[in-house]
């Protein structure tokens, strides 16, 4: 399965595409979409939309995973990020891709094992999980790859949602499987 992860931003949108067969990950492409600072906000949105659309056509992922708005310093920042997420989701819809959304806490928990991990810890684990010699940089790229890894961890080996990740995550929801000898 090929998963395209996106970390949205109006100044810099990180992206990363991975392939997984269930237990291993392989990087396909990663980078950033950085619109020129001199253009209007609407033109930045067009730049981001066109850039992602071109990438989705070229690399043909099976699904797109995007980081959800979790916290914004102010309403204006949240609104700007919402516009960027909208054009990213539009590009995915035009490419006929389903979109899964994950909060930063979910991504950190899936990649690092701790929901309040630092961005540098996510970057280190992404480097290890993908077997990279150099850490993906800037942090927007490692975050996008983390989103893709988070999605890969949330689906079963055949691209279907993992039963254990659905519903309650407390120990009460865990079902012990009988082991045969």
C-alpha positions as CSV (number, residue, x, y, z in Angstrom):
1,X,0.0,0.0,0.0
2,X,1.2,3.5,-0.8
3,X,0.3,6.2,1.7
4,X,0.8,9.9,1.1
5,X,1.2,11.9,4.4
6,X,0.7,15.6,4.6
7,X,1.6,18.2,7.3
8,X,-0.3,21.3,6.2
9,X,1.0,24.8,6.5
10,X,0.5,28.1,4.6
11,X,4.3,28.9,4.5
12,X,5.5,25.3,4.2
13,X,3.5,22.2,3.7
14,X,5.4,19.0,4.3
15,X,4.7,15.8,2.4
16,X,5.9,12.3,2.4
17,X,4.9,9.1,0.6
18,X,5.7,5.7,1.9
19,X,5.0,2.1,0.8
20,X,4.2,-0.6,3.3
21,X,3.4,-4.3,3.0
22,X,2.4,-4.5,6.7
23,X,5.5,-4.5,8.9
24,X,8.2,-2.6,6.9
25,X,8.1,0.9,5.5
26,X,9.9,2.3,2.4
27,X,10.1,6.0,1.5
28,X,9.0,6.9,-2.0
29,X,9.3,10.7,-1.9
30,X,9.3,13.5,0.6
31,X,9.7,17.3,0.6
32,X,7.9,20.5,1.1
33,X,5.6,22.8,-0.9
34,X,6.7,26.4,-0.2
35,X,4.8,29.1,-2.0
36,X,6.7,32.3,-2.6
37,X,6.2,34.8,0.2
38,X,5.5,37.6,-2.2
39,X,2.2,36.2,-3.6
40,X,-1.3,36.7,-2.2
41,X,-2.8,34.2,0.2
42,X,-5.2,33.0,-2.5
43,X,-2.3,32.4,-4.9
44,X,-0.5,30.5,-2.1
45,X,-3.5,28.2,-1.8
46,X,-3.4,27.7,-5.6
47,X,0.3,26.9,-5.5
48,X,-0.2,24.3,-2.7
49,X,-3.2,22.7,-4.5
50,X,-1.4,22.5,-7.8
51,X,1.8,21.2,-6.2
52,X,0.0,18.4,-4.3
53,X,-2.2,17.6,-7.3
54,X,0.9,17.1,-9.4
55,X,2.5,14.9,-6.8
56,X,-0.6,12.7,-6.4
57,X,-0.7,12.2,-10.2
58,X,3.0,11.3,-10.4
59,X,3.2,9.0,-7.3
60,X,-0.3,7.5,-7.4
61,X,-0.8,6.8,-3.7
62,X,-3.7,4.5,-2.5
63,X,-4.7,6.9,0.3
64,X,-3.8,10.3,1.8
65,X,-3.4,10.9,5.5
66,X,-3.3,14.5,6.8
67,X,-2.6,16.0,10.2
68,X,-5.7,17.5,11.8
69,X,-5.9,20.9,13.4
70,X,-5.2,20.3,17.1
71,X,-4.3,23.6,18.6
72,X,-3.9,27.1,17.1
73,X,-2.5,30.1,18.9
74,X,-5.4,32.2,17.7
75,X,-8.5,32.0,15.5
76,X,-6.8,33.6,12.5
77,X,-4.1,30.9,12.5
78,X,-6.7,28.2,12.7
79,X,-8.7,29.7,9.9
80,X,-5.6,30.0,7.6
81,X,-4.7,26.4,8.4
82,X,-8.3,25.4,7.7
83,X,-8.0,26.9,4.2
84,X,-4.8,25.1,3.5
85,X,-6.3,21.8,4.7
86,X,-9.3,22.4,2.4
87,X,-7.2,22.8,-0.8
88,X,-5.2,19.7,0.2
89,X,-8.4,17.7,0.7
90,X,-9.7,19.0,-2.6
91,X,-6.6,17.7,-4.4
92,X,-7.1,14.3,-2.7
93,X,-10.8,14.2,-3.7
94,X,-9.9,15.1,-7.3
95,X,-7.4,12.2,-7.3
96,X,-10.2,10.0,-6.0
97,X,-8.3,9.2,-2.8
98,X,-9.8,8.6,0.6
99,X,-8.5,10.9,3.3
100,X,-7.7,9.9,6.9
101,X,-7.1,12.6,9.6
102,X,-4.9,12.2,12.7
103,X,-4.2,14.7,15.5
104,X,-0.6,15.5,16.4
105,X,-1.0,13.5,19.6
106,X,-2.2,10.4,17.6
107,X,0.8,10.7,15.2
108,X,3.3,11.0,18.1
109,X,1.8,8.1,19.9
110,X,1.9,5.9,16.8
111,X,5.4,6.8,15.8
112,X,7.2,7.5,19.2
113,X,4.9,5.7,21.6
114,X,4.2,8.9,23.6
115,X,1.6,11.5,22.6
116,X,3.5,14.4,24.0
117,X,6.8,13.6,22.3
118,X,8.9,16.4,20.9
119,X,9.1,17.0,17.1
120,X,12.8,16.0,17.2
121,X,11.8,12.6,18.7
122,X,9.3,12.1,15.9
123,X,12.1,13.0,13.4
124,X,14.5,10.4,15.0
125,X,11.9,7.6,15.0
126,X,10.9,8.4,11.4
127,X,14.5,8.1,10.5
128,X,14.8,4.8,12.2
129,X,11.6,3.3,10.9
130,X,12.3,4.2,7.3
131,X,16.0,3.2,7.6
132,X,17.3,6.6,6.5
133,X,20.9,7.6,6.8
134,X,20.0,11.3,7.2
135,X,17.0,12.6,9.2
136,X,14.3,14.1,7.0
137,X,14.4,17.9,7.2
138,X,12.8,20.3,7.9
139,X,10.5,19.1,10.6
140,X,7.5,19.5,8.4
141,X,8.8,16.6,6.3
142,X,9.4,14.3,9.2
143,X,6.0,15.2,10.5
144,X,4.3,14.3,7.2
145,X,6.2,11.0,7.1
146,X,5.0,10.4,10.7
147,X,1.4,11.0,9.6
148,X,1.9,8.4,6.8
149,X,3.4,5.9,9.3
150,X,0.6,6.6,11.8
151,X,-1.9,5.7,9.1
152,X,0.0,2.5,8.2
153,X,-0.1,1.5,11.9
154,X,-3.8,2.1,12.0
155,X,-4.7,-0.3,9.2
156,X,-4.4,-4.0,9.1
157,X,-2.0,-5.9,6.8
158,X,-4.6,-5.9,4.0
159,X,-5.4,-2.2,4.1
160,X,-8.4,-2.5,6.4
161,X,-8.8,-0.9,9.7
162,X,-7.1,-2.8,12.5
163,X,-9.7,-4.1,14.9
164,X,-7.6,-3.5,17.9
165,X,-7.2,0.2,17.0
166,X,-10.9,0.8,16.7
167,X,-13.2,1.9,19.6
168,X,-12.0,1.9,23.1
169,X,-8.3,1.9,23.7
170,X,-8.5,0.9,27.4
171,X,-7.4,-2.5,28.6
172,X,-11.1,-3.4,28.9
173,X,-11.5,-3.4,25.1
174,X,-8.5,-5.7,24.6
175,X,-9.4,-9.3,23.7
176,X,-7.0,-12.0,24.5
177,X,-6.4,-14.5,21.7
178,X,-6.0,-18.1,22.6
179,X,-2.6,-19.4,21.7
180,X,-2.3,-22.9,20.4
181,X,0.7,-25.0,21.1
